[in-house]
């Protein structure tokens, strides 16, 4: 092995998981994002824009299936 070769060492699993933010307006519109499970144990809730109803509504976290 040459001195310039890069050693590939084992890496731990990432602490972020992909989540879906589903609109509470019932339109089925959603955003996707990532959440660090270790730092934020509670579920995400955001007020974001829903283009189907053209209003800012509450988006709540759901699992990506």
Secondary structure as UniProt FT lines:
FT   TURN            3..4
FT   STRAND          16..23
FT   TURN            24..25
FT   STRAND          30..36
FT   TURN            37..39
FT   STRAND          45..50
FT   TURN            51..54
FT   STRAND          55..62
//
